């Protein structure tokens, strides 16, 4: 994990929840941790990490994730055994 993905991991677990994290950085974090990404169609994507699956919708047209997406990303990471 490089310094950028480490910062993203810390930002996902920060309080209060930061809704200004760019979604591409969240995806890069998942991939760097070994997640497998599957594009389903449109903005729908799935990730599998440590046998845990999570489905997301990429934000559009803005780049930043909203707080509920970051909460979902945090829950996915925690369920997969990843914490900062």
C-alpha angles and dihedrals in degrees: 000000000000127000094265094055090043089056090049091051091052091047092052091054096042122114125258094038112256113226094183099076112122110245092224088063091052090051091048089052092051091049093047089054090055101263119155114228123211121187110214102184136294109003095335117114137166131209129197118198124168089348091305117121127203131179122211140173117225113237115250143219090000121060100218122089120235121236094260091057091051090049089052091047090050091050091049092051093046092049088051090052097254121136132155 
